[in-house]
Amino acid sequence: MFDPATTALLRAVFDEVCEDVSRHETAARTHVASRILEAATGGDTSPERLK
């Protein structure tokens, strides 16, 4: 779906946004991941905008 560089970027953004979210808060983490993927699928790959 995404090239390796974009995948790494999305992962880094996710990790930064969820830095203070417990790994046990799966609903919150899933919501964040969903919104990041939605934006990236729409063509937005700016780290600042993804955050």
C-alpha atoms as an extended CHARMM CRD file, in Angstrom:
* protein
*
        51  EXT
         1         1  MET       CA              0.0000000000        0.0000000000        0.0000000000  PROA      1               0.0000000000
         2         2  PHE       CA              2.7270000000        2.4770000000        1.0090000000  PROA      2               0.0000000000
         3         3  ASP       CA              6.3850000000        2.4300000000        0.0750000000  PROA      3               0.0000000000
         4         4  PRO       CA              8.8850000000        1.5620000000        2.8280000000  PROA      4               0.0000000000
         5         5  ALA       CA              9.8850000000        5.1920000000        3.4340000000  PROA      5               0.0000000000
         6         6  THR       CA              6.2730000000        6.2900000000        3.8990000000  PROA      6               0.0000000000
         7         7  THR       CA              5.5680000000        3.3110000000        6.1450000000  PROA      7               0.0000000000
         8         8  ALA       CA              8.5330000000        4.2650000000        8.3260000000  PROA      8               0.0000000000
         9         9  LEU       CA              7.3020000000        7.8610000000        8.4700000000  PROA      9               0.0000000000
        10        10  LEU       CA              3.7870000000        6.7830000000        9.4840000000  PROA      10              0.0000000000
        11        11  ARG       CA              5.2130000000        4.5060000000       12.1720000000  PROA      11              0.0000000000
        12        12  ALA       CA              7.4100000000        7.2980000000       13.5370000000  PROA      12              0.0000000000
        13        13  VAL       CA              4.4600000000        9.7100000000       13.6530000000  PROA      13              0.0000000000
        14        14  PHE       CA              2.3020000000        7.0760000000       15.3690000000  PROA      14              0.0000000000
        15        15  ASP       CA              5.0190000000        6.3550000000       17.9310000000  PROA      15              0.0000000000
        16        16  GLU       CA              5.4710000000       10.0470000000       18.6730000000  PROA      16              0.0000000000
        17        17  VAL       CA              1.7570000000       10.7720000000       18.9820000000  PROA      17              0.0000000000
        18        18  CYS       CA              1.1960000000        7.7220000000       21.2030000000  PROA      18              0.0000000000
        19        19  GLU       CA              4.3100000000        8.2520000000       23.2880000000  PROA      19              0.0000000000
        20        20  ASP       CA              2.2830000000        8.9570000000       26.4330000000  PROA      20              0.0000000000
        21        21  VAL       CA             -0.5470000000        6.5230000000       25.6460000000  PROA      21              0.0000000000
        22        22  SER       CA             -0.3710000000        3.1810000000       27.4190000000  PROA      22              0.0000000000
        23        23  ARG       CA             -0.0070000000        0.1300000000       25.1960000000  PROA      23              0.0000000000
        24        24  HSD       CA             -3.0890000000       -1.1800000000       27.0140000000  PROA      24              0.0000000000
        25        25  GLU       CA             -5.2000000000        1.7000000000       25.6280000000  PROA      25              0.0000000000
        26        26  THR       CA             -5.8780000000       -0.1550000000       22.4110000000  PROA      26              0.0000000000
        27        27  ALA       CA             -8.9710000000        1.8600000000       21.4880000000  PROA      27              0.0000000000
        28        28  ALA       CA             -7.0750000000        5.1400000000       21.6550000000  PROA      28              0.0000000000
        29        29  ARG       CA             -4.0800000000        3.7540000000       19.7870000000  PROA      29              0.0000000000
        30        30  THR       CA             -6.3390000000        2.2340000000       17.1250000000  PROA      30              0.0000000000
        31        31  HSD       CA             -8.1080000000        5.5620000000       16.6790000000  PROA      31              0.0000000000
        32        32  VAL       CA             -4.7990000000        7.3890000000       16.2270000000  PROA      32              0.0000000000
        33        33  ALA       CA             -3.5630000000        4.7950000000       13.7250000000  PROA      33              0.0000000000
        34        34  SER       CA             -6.8200000000        4.9960000000       11.8030000000  PROA      34              0.0000000000
        35        35  ARG       CA             -6.6800000000        8.7830000000       11.5150000000  PROA      35              0.0000000000
        36        36  ILE       CA             -3.0210000000        8.7370000000       10.4360000000  PROA      36              0.0000000000
        37        37  LEU       CA             -3.7470000000        6.1110000000        7.7570000000  PROA      37              0.0000000000
        38        38  GLU       CA             -6.8110000000        8.0180000000        6.5910000000  PROA      38              0.0000000000
        39        39  ALA       CA             -4.7730000000       11.1820000000        6.1100000000  PROA      39              0.0000000000
        40        40  ALA       CA             -1.9120000000        9.3600000000        4.3930000000  PROA      40              0.0000000000
        41        41  THR       CA             -4.2880000000        7.5270000000        2.0690000000  PROA      41              0.0000000000
        42        42  GLY       CA             -5.6480000000       10.9240000000        1.0740000000  PROA      42              0.0000000000
        43        43  GLY       CA             -2.1260000000       11.9570000000        0.0920000000  PROA      43              0.0000000000
        44        44  ASP       CA             -1.0980000000       13.8800000000        3.2050000000  PROA      44              0.0000000000
        45        45  THR       CA              2.3420000000       12.6910000000        4.2670000000  PROA      45              0.0000000000
        46        46  SER       CA              3.6090000000       15.8000000000        6.0310000000  PROA      46              0.0000000000
        47        47  PRO       CA              4.7010000000       14.7370000000        9.5300000000  PROA      47              0.0000000000
        48        48  GLU       CA              3.4100000000       17.9930000000       11.0150000000  PROA      48              0.0000000000
        49        49  ARG       CA             -0.0300000000       17.5600000000        9.4460000000  PROA      49              0.0000000000
        50        50  LEU       CA             -0.2290000000       13.8750000000       10.3280000000  PROA      50              0.0000000000
        51        51  LYS       CA              0.3690000000       14.7290000000       13.9760000000  PROA      51              0.0000000000
